[in-house]
Amino acid sequence: MISVAALLALTGPAAAVCKGAPQAPAADYLADENAHRALRDEMGVPMPTAPEHITIYAEGGHLETTRISIVATRAPDGRWPMAQ
């Protein structure tokens, strides 16, 4: 199942979620890359440096907080390669 944050990241904040619902500013949905970097530093995973990339960061939970950082990078030939 795709989370709401992932859908918003893929479709953009202007996508219609509910007819007539007010649209929040894009900044409300865009994660600061510092959150990605902090989590990745804790895990010893480098932040990709490709100029074209899509990032998805989520943090939440009920009794335990879970954080995720997903970064998809675009190769110079235009492909979005799978991670090895």
PDB file of N, CA, C and O in Angstrom:
ATOM      1  N   MET A   1       0.843  -1.174   0.000  1.00  0.00           N
ATOM      2  CA  MET A   1       0.000   0.000   0.000  1.00  0.00           C
ATOM      3  C   MET A   1       0.890   1.239   0.000  1.00  0.00           C
ATOM      4  O   MET A   1       1.871   1.297   0.742  1.00  0.00           O
ATOM      5  N   ILE A   2       0.562   2.210  -0.810  1.00  0.00           N
ATOM      6  CA  ILE A   2       1.332   3.446  -0.894  1.00  0.00           C
ATOM      7  C   ILE A   2       0.777   4.441   0.123  1.00  0.00           C
ATOM      8  O   ILE A   2      -0.432   4.657   0.204  1.00  0.00           O
ATOM      9  N   SER A   3       1.672   5.034   0.887  1.00  0.00           N
ATOM     10  CA  SER A   3       1.236   5.990   1.904  1.00  0.00           C
ATOM     11  C   SER A   3       0.812   7.304   1.257  1.00  0.00           C
ATOM     12  O   SER A   3       1.151   7.583   0.107  1.00  0.00           O
ATOM     13  N   VAL A   4       0.080   8.091   2.000  1.00  0.00           N
ATOM     14  CA  VAL A   4      -0.374   9.396   1.527  1.00  0.00           C
ATOM     15  C   VAL A   4       0.823  10.277   1.196  1.00  0.00           C
ATOM     16  O   VAL A   4       0.810  10.988   0.191  1.00  0.00           O
ATOM     17  N   ALA A   5       1.864  10.238   2.036  1.00  0.00           N
ATOM     18  CA  ALA A   5       3.048  11.062   1.784  1.00  0.00           C
ATOM     19  C   ALA A   5       3.699  10.691   0.462  1.00  0.00           C
ATOM     20  O   ALA A   5       4.136  11.567  -0.284  1.00  0.00           O
ATOM     21  N   ALA A   6       3.766   9.392   0.167  1.00  0.00           N
ATOM     22  CA  ALA A   6       4.363   8.954  -1.097  1.00  0.00           C
ATOM     23  C   ALA A   6       3.518   9.417  -2.274  1.00  0.00           C
ATOM     24  O   ALA A   6       4.057   9.878  -3.281  1.00  0.00           O
ATOM     25  N   LEU A   7       2.222   9.301  -2.158  1.00  0.00           N
ATOM     26  CA  LEU A   7       1.345   9.749  -3.240  1.00  0.00           C
ATOM     27  C   LEU A   7       1.484  11.241  -3.481  1.00  0.00           C
ATOM     28  O   LEU A   7       1.539  11.688  -4.626  1.00  0.00           O
ATOM     29  N   LEU A   8       1.542  12.015  -2.399  1.00  0.00           N
ATOM     30  CA  LEU A   8       1.693  13.458  -2.551  1.00  0.00           C
ATOM     31  C   LEU A   8       3.039  13.802  -3.169  1.00  0.00           C
ATOM     32  O   LEU A   8       3.133  14.724  -3.979  1.00  0.00           O
ATOM     33  N   ALA A   9       4.080  13.069  -2.796  1.00  0.00           N
ATOM     34  CA  ALA A   9       5.398  13.318  -3.373  1.00  0.00           C
ATOM     35  C   ALA A   9       5.405  13.006  -4.864  1.00  0.00           C
ATOM     36  O   ALA A   9       6.075  13.688  -5.639  1.00  0.00           O
ATOM     37  N   LEU A  10       4.668  11.983  -5.266  1.00  0.00           N
ATOM     38  CA  LEU A  10       4.649  11.587  -6.663  1.00  0.00           C
ATOM     39  C   LEU A  10       3.702  12.432  -7.505  1.00  0.00           C
ATOM     40  O   LEU A  10       3.978  12.677  -8.679  1.00  0.00           O
ATOM     41  N   THR A  11       2.594  12.878  -6.929  1.00  0.00           N
ATOM     42  CA  THR A  11       1.605  13.616  -7.708  1.00  0.00           C
ATOM     43  C   THR A  11       1.694  15.117  -7.505  1.00  0.00           C
ATOM     44  O   THR A  11       1.205  15.887  -8.331  1.00  0.00           O
ATOM     45  N   GLY A  12       2.311  15.534  -6.419  1.00  0.00           N
ATOM     46  CA  GLY A  12       2.442  16.961  -6.149  1.00  0.00           C
ATOM     47  C   GLY A  12       1.296  17.477  -5.311  1.00  0.00           C
ATOM     48  O   GLY A  12       0.215  16.889  -5.297  1.00  0.00           O
ATOM     49  N   PRO A  13       1.527  18.578  -4.609  1.00  0.00           N
ATOM     50  CA  PRO A  13       0.522  19.125  -3.715  1.00  0.00           C
ATOM     51  C   PRO A  13      -0.693  19.694  -4.424  1.00  0.00           C
ATOM     52  O   PRO A  13      -1.715  19.939  -3.783  1.00  0.00           O
ATOM     53  N   ALA A  14      -0.609  19.913  -5.746  1.00  0.00           N
ATOM     54  CA  ALA A  14      -1.759  20.460  -6.472  1.00  0.00           C
ATOM     55  C   ALA A  14      -2.729  19.368  -6.916  1.00  0.00           C
ATOM     56  O   ALA A  14      -3.801  19.677  -7.436  1.00  0.00           O
ATOM     57  N   ALA A  15      -2.379  18.109  -6.723  1.00  0.00           N
ATOM     58  CA  ALA A  15      -3.270  17.020  -7.129  1.00  0.00           C
ATOM     59  C   ALA A  15      -4.536  17.050  -6.284  1.00  0.00           C
ATOM     60  O   ALA A  15      -4.491  17.331  -5.087  1.00  0.00           O
ATOM     61  N   ALA A  16      -5.653  16.760  -6.915  1.00  0.00           N
ATOM     62  CA  ALA A  16      -6.927  16.762  -6.195  1.00  0.00           C
ATOM     63  C   ALA A  16      -7.007  15.527  -5.308  1.00  0.00           C
ATOM     64  O   ALA A  16      -6.993  14.400  -5.802  1.00  0.00           O
ATOM     65  N   VAL A  17      -7.090  15.739  -4.006  1.00  0.00           N
ATOM     66  CA  VAL A  17      -7.216  14.632  -3.067  1.00  0.00           C
ATOM     67  C   VAL A  17      -8.691  14.427  -2.753  1.00  0.00           C
ATOM     68  O   VAL A  17      -9.202  13.313  -2.863  1.00  0.00           O
ATOM     69  N   CYS A  18      -9.360  15.471  -2.373  1.00  0.00           N
ATOM     70  CA  CYS A  18     -10.797  15.440  -2.108  1.00  0.00           C
ATOM     71  C   CYS A  18     -11.404  16.667  -2.789  1.00  0.00           C
ATOM     72  O   CYS A  18     -10.920  17.785  -2.618  1.00  0.00           O
ATOM     73  N   LYS A  19     -12.448  16.449  -3.548  1.00  0.00           N
ATOM     74  CA  LYS A  19     -13.079  17.554  -4.245  1.00  0.00           C
ATOM     75  C   LYS A  19     -13.523  18.621  -3.241  1.00  0.00           C
ATOM     76  O   LYS A  19     -14.232  18.329  -2.278  1.00  0.00           O
ATOM     77  N   GLY A  20     -13.099  19.839  -3.481  1.00  0.00           N
ATOM     78  CA  GLY A  20     -13.481  20.948  -2.609  1.00  0.00           C
ATOM     79  C   GLY A  20     -12.581  21.131  -1.402  1.00  0.00           C
ATOM     80  O   GLY A  20     -12.726  22.115  -0.676  1.00  0.00           O
ATOM     81  N   ALA A  21     -11.642  20.201  -1.164  1.00  0.00           N
ATOM     82  CA  ALA A  21     -10.746  20.338  -0.014  1.00  0.00           C
ATOM     83  C   ALA A  21      -9.712  21.413  -0.306  1.00  0.00           C
ATOM     84  O   ALA A  21      -9.193  21.475  -1.420  1.00  0.00           O
ATOM     85  N   PRO A  22      -9.398  22.262   0.667  1.00  0.00           N
ATOM     86  CA  PRO A  22      -8.388  23.294   0.438  1.00  0.00           C
ATOM     87  C   PRO A  22      -7.023  22.644   0.237  1.00  0.00           C
ATOM     88  O   PRO A  22      -6.707  21.635   0.868  1.00  0.00           O
ATOM     89  N   GLN A  23      -6.227  23.224  -0.636  1.00  0.00           N
ATOM     90  CA  GLN A  23      -4.895  22.696  -0.904  1.00  0.00           C
ATOM     91  C   GLN A  23      -3.886  23.378   0.013  1.00  0.00           C
ATOM     92  O   GLN A  23      -3.861  24.604   0.122  1.00  0.00           O
ATOM     93  N   ALA A  24      -3.056  22.576   0.669  1.00  0.00           N
ATOM     94  CA  ALA A  24      -2.013  23.106   1.539  1.00  0.00           C
ATOM     95  C   ALA A  24      -0.829  23.549   0.693  1.00  0.00           C
ATOM     96  O   ALA A  24      -0.627  23.028  -0.404  1.00  0.00           O
ATOM     97  N   PRO A  25      -0.043  24.499   1.183  1.00  0.00           N
ATOM     98  CA  PRO A  25       1.155  24.907   0.452  1.00  0.00           C
ATOM     99  C   PRO A  25       2.103  23.728   0.264  1.00  0.00           C
ATOM    100  O   PRO A  25       2.165  22.836   1.111  1.00  0.00           O
ATOM    101  N   ALA A  26       2.835  23.722  -0.835  1.00  0.00           N
ATOM    102  CA  ALA A  26       3.744  22.618  -1.140  1.00  0.00           C
ATOM    103  C   ALA A  26       4.754  22.403  -0.017  1.00  0.00           C
ATOM    104  O   ALA A  26       5.149  21.267   0.246  1.00  0.00           O
ATOM    105  N   ALA A  27       5.171  23.462   0.641  1.00  0.00           N
ATOM    106  CA  ALA A  27       6.168  23.340   1.706  1.00  0.00           C
ATOM    107  C   ALA A  27       5.693  22.434   2.840  1.00  0.00           C
ATOM    108  O   ALA A  27       6.519  21.871   3.559  1.00  0.00           O
ATOM    109  N   ASP A  28       4.385  22.282   3.014  1.00  0.00           N
ATOM    110  CA  ASP A  28       3.862  21.409   4.053  1.00  0.00           C
ATOM    111  C   ASP A  28       4.155  19.941   3.758  1.00  0.00           C
ATOM    112  O   ASP A  28       4.129  19.113   4.668  1.00  0.00           O
ATOM    113  N   TYR A  29       4.430  19.608   2.504  1.00  0.00           N
ATOM    114  CA  TYR A  29       4.644  18.219   2.121  1.00  0.00           C
ATOM    115  C   TYR A  29       6.085  17.910   1.746  1.00  0.00           C
ATOM    116  O   TYR A  29       6.441  16.742   1.591  1.00  0.00           O
ATOM    117  N   LEU A  30       6.903  18.914   1.599  1.00  0.00           N
ATOM    118  CA  LEU A  30       8.274  18.700   1.164  1.00  0.00           C
ATOM    119  C   LEU A  30       9.201  18.567   2.367  1.00  0.00           C
ATOM    120  O   LEU A  30       9.290  19.475   3.193  1.00  0.00           O
ATOM    121  N   ALA A  31       9.889  17.435   2.462  1.00  0.00           N
ATOM    122  CA  ALA A  31      10.798  17.203   3.569  1.00  0.00           C
ATOM    123  C   ALA A  31      12.111  17.944   3.338  1.00  0.00           C
ATOM    124  O   ALA A  31      12.607  18.021   2.214  1.00  0.00           O
ATOM    125  N   ASP A  32      12.646  18.471   4.388  1.00  0.00           N
ATOM    126  CA  ASP A  32      13.952  19.094   4.351  1.00  0.00           C
ATOM    127  C   ASP A  32      14.987  17.974   4.166  1.00  0.00           C
ATOM    128  O   ASP A  32      14.902  16.946   4.839  1.00  0.00           O
ATOM    129  N   GLU A  33      15.952  18.157   3.274  1.00  0.00           N
ATOM    130  CA  GLU A  33      16.949  17.103   3.052  1.00  0.00           C
ATOM    131  C   GLU A  33      17.772  16.841   4.303  1.00  0.00           C
ATOM    132  O   GLU A  33      18.436  15.809   4.392  1.00  0.00           O
ATOM    133  N   ASN A  34      17.745  17.752   5.271  1.00  0.00           N
ATOM    134  CA  ASN A  34      18.464  17.520   6.524  1.00  0.00           C
ATOM    135  C   ASN A  34      17.912  16.305   7.254  1.00  0.00           C
ATOM    136  O   ASN A  34      18.671  15.581   7.897  1.00  0.00           O
ATOM    137  N   ALA A  35      16.608  16.065   7.169  1.00  0.00           N
ATOM    138  CA  ALA A  35      16.007  14.895   7.810  1.00  0.00           C
ATOM    139  C   ALA A  35      16.541  13.616   7.170  1.00  0.00           C
ATOM    140  O   ALA A  35      16.850  12.651   7.869  1.00  0.00           O
ATOM    141  N   HIS A  36      16.651  13.609   5.836  1.00  0.00           N
ATOM    142  CA  HIS A  36      17.233  12.454   5.136  1.00  0.00           C
ATOM    143  C   HIS A  36      18.675  12.244   5.584  1.00  0.00           C
ATOM    144  O   HIS A  36      19.078  11.133   5.928  1.00  0.00           O
ATOM    145  N   ARG A  37      19.442  13.329   5.574  1.00  0.00           N
ATOM    146  CA  ARG A  37      20.867  13.225   5.907  1.00  0.00           C
ATOM    147  C   ARG A  37      21.074  12.730   7.340  1.00  0.00           C
ATOM    148  O   ARG A  37      21.937  11.886   7.582  1.00  0.00           O
ATOM    149  N   ALA A  38      20.289  13.247   8.293  1.00  0.00           N
ATOM    150  CA  ALA A  38      20.430  12.833   9.691  1.00  0.00           C
ATOM    151  C   ALA A  38      20.153  11.341   9.857  1.00  0.00           C
ATOM    152  O   ALA A  38      20.923  10.636  10.510  1.00  0.00           O
ATOM    153  N   LEU A  39      19.063  10.859   9.274  1.00  0.00           N
ATOM    154  CA  LEU A  39      18.731   9.435   9.384  1.00  0.00           C
ATOM    155  C   LEU A  39      19.792   8.587   8.708  1.00  0.00           C
ATOM    156  O   LEU A  39      20.226   7.577   9.261  1.00  0.00           O
ATOM    157  N   ARG A  40      20.214   8.988   7.519  1.00  0.00           N
ATOM    158  CA  ARG A  40      21.213   8.214   6.775  1.00  0.00           C
ATOM    159  C   ARG A  40      22.563   8.229   7.492  1.00  0.00           C
ATOM    160  O   ARG A  40      23.281   7.230   7.463  1.00  0.00           O
ATOM    161  N   ASP A  41      22.918   9.336   8.130  1.00  0.00           N
ATOM    162  CA  ASP A  41      24.164   9.383   8.911  1.00  0.00           C
ATOM    163  C   ASP A  41      24.101   8.385  10.070  1.00  0.00           C
ATOM    164  O   ASP A  41      25.072   7.677  10.336  1.00  0.00           O
ATOM    165  N   GLU A  42      22.957   8.331  10.756  1.00  0.00           N
ATOM    166  CA  GLU A  42      22.788   7.383  11.862  1.00  0.00           C
ATOM    167  C   GLU A  42      22.961   5.938  11.403  1.00  0.00           C
ATOM    168  O   GLU A  42      23.485   5.100  12.137  1.00  0.00           O
ATOM    169  N   MET A  43      22.511   5.656  10.169  1.00  0.00           N
ATOM    170  CA  MET A  43      22.565   4.298   9.651  1.00  0.00           C
ATOM    171  C   MET A  43      23.841   4.002   8.865  1.00  0.00           C
ATOM    172  O   MET A  43      24.074   2.858   8.473  1.00  0.00           O
ATOM    173  N   GLY A  44      24.669   5.021   8.631  1.00  0.00           N
ATOM    174  CA  GLY A  44      25.888   4.833   7.852  1.00  0.00           C
ATOM    175  C   GLY A  44      25.630   4.654   6.368  1.00  0.00           C
ATOM    176  O   GLY A  44      26.413   4.011   5.669  1.00  0.00           O
ATOM    177  N   VAL A  45      24.523   5.226   5.882  1.00  0.00           N
ATOM    178  CA  VAL A  45      24.153   5.129   4.464  1.00  0.00           C
ATOM    179  C   VAL A  45      24.342   6.510   3.829  1.00  0.00           C
ATOM    180  O   VAL A  45      23.740   7.481   4.286  1.00  0.00           O
ATOM    181  N   PRO A  46      25.165   6.611   2.786  1.00  0.00           N
ATOM    182  CA  PRO A  46      25.402   7.931   2.184  1.00  0.00           C
ATOM    183  C   PRO A  46      24.171   8.469   1.450  1.00  0.00           C
ATOM    184  O   PRO A  46      23.348   7.711   0.938  1.00  0.00           O
ATOM    185  N   MET A  47      24.076   9.777   1.415  1.00  0.00           N
ATOM    186  CA  MET A  47      23.025  10.446   0.654  1.00  0.00           C
ATOM    187  C   MET A  47      23.472  10.488  -0.803  1.00  0.00           C
ATOM    188  O   MET A  47      24.567  10.976  -1.083  1.00  0.00           O
ATOM    189  N   PRO A  48      22.658   9.989  -1.747  1.00  0.00           N
ATOM    190  CA  PRO A  48      23.043  10.056  -3.159  1.00  0.00           C
ATOM    191  C   PRO A  48      23.291  11.500  -3.593  1.00  0.00           C
ATOM    192  O   PRO A  48      22.667  12.433  -3.087  1.00  0.00           O
ATOM    193  N   THR A  49      24.211  11.662  -4.537  1.00  0.00           N
ATOM    194  CA  THR A  49      24.587  13.004  -4.975  1.00  0.00           C
ATOM    195  C   THR A  49      24.145  13.309  -6.400  1.00  0.00           C
ATOM    196  O   THR A  49      24.535  14.336  -6.955  1.00  0.00           O
ATOM    197  N   ALA A  50      23.341  12.440  -7.003  1.00  0.00           N
ATOM    198  CA  ALA A  50      22.879  12.667  -8.373  1.00  0.00           C
ATOM    199  C   ALA A  50      22.094  13.978  -8.433  1.00  0.00           C
ATOM    200  O   ALA A  50      21.309  14.264  -7.530  1.00  0.00           O
ATOM    201  N   PRO A  51      22.293  14.776  -9.484  1.00  0.00           N
ATOM    202  CA  PRO A  51      21.592  16.057  -9.575  1.00  0.00           C
ATOM    203  C   PRO A  51      20.078  15.897  -9.727  1.00  0.00           C
ATOM    204  O   PRO A  51      19.326  16.757  -9.270  1.00  0.00           O
ATOM    205  N   GLU A  52      19.618  14.817 -10.358  1.00  0.00           N
ATOM    206  CA  GLU A  52      18.183  14.581 -10.498  1.00  0.00           C
ATOM    207  C   GLU A  52      17.794  13.423  -9.583  1.00  0.00           C
ATOM    208  O   GLU A  52      18.282  12.302  -9.729  1.00  0.00           O
ATOM    209  N   HIS A  53      16.903  13.723  -8.635  1.00  0.00           N
ATOM    210  CA  HIS A  53      16.484  12.696  -7.701  1.00  0.00           C
ATOM    211  C   HIS A  53      15.111  13.020  -7.121  1.00  0.00           C
ATOM    212  O   HIS A  53      14.647  14.160  -7.139  1.00  0.00           O
ATOM    213  N   ILE A  54      14.492  11.977  -6.612  1.00  0.00           N
ATOM    214  CA  ILE A  54      13.207  12.101  -5.923  1.00  0.00           C
ATOM    215  C   ILE A  54      13.427  11.561  -4.521  1.00  0.00           C
ATOM    216  O   ILE A  54      13.984  10.476  -4.347  1.00  0.00           O
ATOM    217  N   THR A  55      12.990  12.316  -3.521  1.00  0.00           N
ATOM    218  CA  THR A  55      13.157  11.863  -2.146  1.00  0.00           C
ATOM    219  C   THR A  55      11.805  11.712  -1.469  1.00  0.00           C
ATOM    220  O   THR A  55      10.886  12.501  -1.691  1.00  0.00           O
ATOM    221  N   ILE A  56      11.704  10.690  -0.646  1.00  0.00           N
ATOM    222  CA  ILE A  56      10.501  10.470   0.167  1.00  0.00           C
ATOM    223  C   ILE A  56      10.985  10.214   1.590  1.00  0.00           C
ATOM    224  O   ILE A  56      11.759   9.289   1.837  1.00  0.00           O
ATOM    225  N   TYR A  57      10.524  11.040   2.518  1.00  0.00           N
ATOM    226  CA  TYR A  57      10.874  10.890   3.929  1.00  0.00           C
ATOM    227  C   TYR A  57       9.582  10.806   4.720  1.00  0.00           C
ATOM    228  O   TYR A  57       8.649  11.576   4.492  1.00  0.00           O
ATOM    229  N   ALA A  58       9.537   9.871   5.642  1.00  0.00           N
ATOM    230  CA  ALA A  58       8.356   9.748   6.494  1.00  0.00           C
ATOM    231  C   ALA A  58       8.805   9.445   7.918  1.00  0.00           C
ATOM    232  O   ALA A  58       9.806   8.765   8.144  1.00  0.00           O
ATOM    233  N   GLU A  59       8.039   9.967   8.867  1.00  0.00           N
ATOM    234  CA  GLU A  59       8.323   9.735  10.270  1.00  0.00           C
ATOM    235  C   GLU A  59       6.990   9.664  10.995  1.00  0.00           C
ATOM    236  O   GLU A  59       6.141  10.540  10.829  1.00  0.00           O
ATOM    237  N   GLY A  60       6.804   8.636  11.786  1.00  0.00           N
ATOM    238  CA  GLY A  60       5.557   8.526  12.525  1.00  0.00           C
ATOM    239  C   GLY A  60       5.447   7.198  13.238  1.00  0.00           C
ATOM    240  O   GLY A  60       6.378   6.392  13.235  1.00  0.00           O
ATOM    241  N   GLY A  61       4.326   6.987  13.833  1.00  0.00           N
ATOM    242  CA  GLY A  61       4.096   5.747  14.553  1.00  0.00           C
ATOM    243  C   GLY A  61       3.116   5.959  15.683  1.00  0.00           C
ATOM    244  O   GLY A  61       2.565   7.045  15.859  1.00  0.00           O
ATOM    245  N   HIS A  62       2.911   4.913  16.438  1.00  0.00           N
ATOM    246  CA  HIS A  62       1.989   4.987  17.571  1.00  0.00           C
ATOM    247  C   HIS A  62       2.771   4.828  18.866  1.00  0.00           C
ATOM    248  O   HIS A  62       2.984   5.806  19.583  1.00  0.00           O
ATOM    249  N   LEU A  63       3.199   3.617  19.173  1.00  0.00           N
ATOM    250  CA  LEU A  63       3.988   3.396  20.377  1.00  0.00           C
ATOM    251  C   LEU A  63       5.486   3.450  20.102  1.00  0.00           C
ATOM    252  O   LEU A  63       6.299   3.517  21.024  1.00  0.00           O
ATOM    253  N   GLU A  64       5.829   3.420  18.840  1.00  0.00           N
ATOM    254  CA  GLU A  64       7.233   3.467  18.425  1.00  0.00           C
ATOM    255  C   GLU A  64       7.332   4.314  17.165  1.00  0.00           C
ATOM    256  O   GLU A  64       6.511   4.177  16.258  1.00  0.00           O
ATOM    257  N   THR A  65       8.321   5.179  17.104  1.00  0.00           N
ATOM    258  CA  THR A  65       8.507   6.032  15.934  1.00  0.00           C
ATOM    259  C   THR A  65       9.328   5.291  14.880  1.00  0.00           C
ATOM    260  O   THR A  65      10.362   4.697  15.186  1.00  0.00           O
ATOM    261  N   THR A  66       8.858   5.336  13.650  1.00  0.00           N
ATOM    262  CA  THR A  66       9.555   4.753  12.516  1.00  0.00           C
ATOM    263  C   THR A  66       9.901   5.874  11.555  1.00  0.00           C
ATOM    264  O   THR A  66       9.076   6.747  11.287  1.00  0.00           O
ATOM    265  N   ARG A  67      11.119   5.850  11.036  1.00  0.00           N
ATOM    266  CA  ARG A  67      11.553   6.846  10.056  1.00  0.00           C
ATOM    267  C   ARG A  67      12.035   6.122   8.810  1.00  0.00           C
ATOM    268  O   ARG A  67      12.700   5.090   8.904  1.00  0.00           O
ATOM    269  N   ILE A  68      11.701   6.662   7.639  1.00  0.00           N
ATOM    270  CA  ILE A  68      12.189   6.095   6.376  1.00  0.00           C
ATOM    271  C   ILE A  68      12.717   7.218   5.495  1.00  0.00           C
ATOM    272  O   ILE A  68      12.236   8.350   5.541  1.00  0.00           O
ATOM    273  N   SER A  69      13.708   6.877   4.699  1.00  0.00           N
ATOM    274  CA  SER A  69      14.277   7.798   3.724  1.00  0.00           C
ATOM    275  C   SER A  69      14.477   7.011   2.443  1.00  0.00           C
ATOM    276  O   SER A  69      15.266   6.068   2.401  1.00  0.00           O
ATOM    277  N   ILE A  70      13.762   7.399   1.404  1.00  0.00           N
ATOM    278  CA  ILE A  70      13.877   6.753   0.097  1.00  0.00           C
ATOM    279  C   ILE A  70      14.372   7.806  -0.885  1.00  0.00           C
ATOM    280  O   ILE A  70      13.813   8.900  -0.962  1.00  0.00           O
ATOM    281  N   VAL A  71      15.420   7.476  -1.636  1.00  0.00           N
ATOM    282  CA  VAL A  71      15.952   8.389  -2.635  1.00  0.00           C
ATOM    283  C   VAL A  71      16.110   7.632  -3.941  1.00  0.00           C
ATOM    284  O   VAL A  71      16.870   6.666  -4.017  1.00  0.00           O
ATOM    285  N   ALA A  72      15.395   8.067  -4.965  1.00  0.00           N
ATOM    286  CA  ALA A  72      15.524   7.498  -6.309  1.00  0.00           C
ATOM    287  C   ALA A  72      16.335   8.487  -7.135  1.00  0.00           C
ATOM    288  O   ALA A  72      16.039   9.681  -7.146  1.00  0.00           O
ATOM    289  N   THR A  73      17.357   7.991  -7.827  1.00  0.00           N
ATOM    290  CA  THR A  73      18.212   8.863  -8.629  1.00  0.00           C
ATOM    291  C   THR A  73      18.069   8.533 -10.109  1.00  0.00           C
ATOM    292  O   THR A  73      17.814   7.391 -10.492  1.00  0.00           O
ATOM    293  N   ARG A  74      18.237   9.553 -10.920  1.00  0.00           N
ATOM    294  CA  ARG A  74      18.121   9.397 -12.368  1.00  0.00           C
ATOM    295  C   ARG A  74      19.516   9.349 -12.985  1.00  0.00           C
ATOM    296  O   ARG A  74      20.350  10.215 -12.721  1.00  0.00           O
ATOM    297  N   ALA A  75      19.764   8.339 -13.803  1.00  0.00           N
ATOM    298  CA  ALA A  75      21.058   8.178 -14.473  1.00  0.00           C
ATOM    299  C   ALA A  75      21.172   9.185 -15.623  1.00  0.00           C
ATOM    300  O   ALA A  75      20.158   9.688 -16.107  1.00  0.00           O
ATOM    301  N   PRO A  76      22.395   9.480 -16.058  1.00  0.00           N
ATOM    302  CA  PRO A  76      22.590  10.428 -17.170  1.00  0.00           C
ATOM    303  C   PRO A  76      21.850  10.026 -18.450  1.00  0.00           C
ATOM    304  O   PRO A  76      21.507  10.884 -19.263  1.00  0.00           O
ATOM    305  N   ASP A  77      21.602   8.711 -18.633  1.00  0.00           N
ATOM    306  CA  ASP A  77      20.885   8.264 -19.850  1.00  0.00           C
ATOM    307  C   ASP A  77      19.366   8.384 -19.701  1.00  0.00           C
ATOM    308  O   ASP A  77      18.625   7.991 -20.601  1.00  0.00           O
ATOM    309  N   GLY A  78      18.899   8.924 -18.572  1.00  0.00           N
ATOM    310  CA  GLY A  78      17.469   9.148 -18.371  1.00  0.00           C
ATOM    311  C   GLY A  78      16.741   8.028 -17.649  1.00  0.00           C
ATOM    312  O   GLY A  78      15.563   8.170 -17.319  1.00  0.00           O
ATOM    313  N   ARG A  79      17.427   6.906 -17.395  1.00  0.00           N
ATOM    314  CA  ARG A  79      16.788   5.786 -16.687  1.00  0.00           C
ATOM    315  C   ARG A  79      16.807   6.026 -15.180  1.00  0.00           C
ATOM    316  O   ARG A  79      17.658   6.748 -14.661  1.00  0.00           O
ATOM    317  N   TRP A  80      15.863   5.413 -14.497  1.00  0.00           N
ATOM    318  CA  TRP A  80      15.807   5.420 -13.038  1.00  0.00           C
ATOM    319  C   TRP A  80      16.185   3.994 -12.612  1.00  0.00           C
ATOM    320  O   TRP A  80      15.304   3.156 -12.421  1.00  0.00           O
ATOM    321  N   PRO A  81      17.503   3.710 -12.460  1.00  0.00           N
ATOM    322  CA  PRO A  81      17.941   2.334 -12.186  1.00  0.00           C
ATOM    323  C   PRO A  81      17.520   1.834 -10.817  1.00  0.00           C
ATOM    324  O   PRO A  81      17.325   2.606  -9.878  1.00  0.00           O
ATOM    325  N   MET A  82      17.385   0.518 -10.735  1.00  0.00           N
ATOM    326  CA  MET A  82      17.071  -0.134  -9.468  1.00  0.00           C
ATOM    327  C   MET A  82      18.329  -0.133  -8.599  1.00  0.00           C
ATOM    328  O   MET A  82      19.447  -0.235  -9.103  1.00  0.00           O
ATOM    329  N   ALA A  83      18.128  -0.019  -7.303  1.00  0.00           N
ATOM    330  CA  ALA A  83      19.260  -0.087  -6.377  1.00  0.00           C
ATOM    331  C   ALA A  83      19.813  -1.495  -6.347  1.00  0.00           C
ATOM    332  O   ALA A  83      19.060  -2.461  -6.475  1.00  0.00           O
ATOM    333  N   GLN A  84      21.105  -1.623  -6.182  1.00  0.00           N
ATOM    334  CA  GLN A  84      21.749  -2.934  -6.121  1.00  0.00           C
ATOM    335  C   GLN A  84      21.784  -3.426  -4.699  1.00  0.00           C
ATOM    336  O   GLN A  84      22.290  -4.517  -4.436  1.00  0.00           O
TER     337      GLN A  84
END
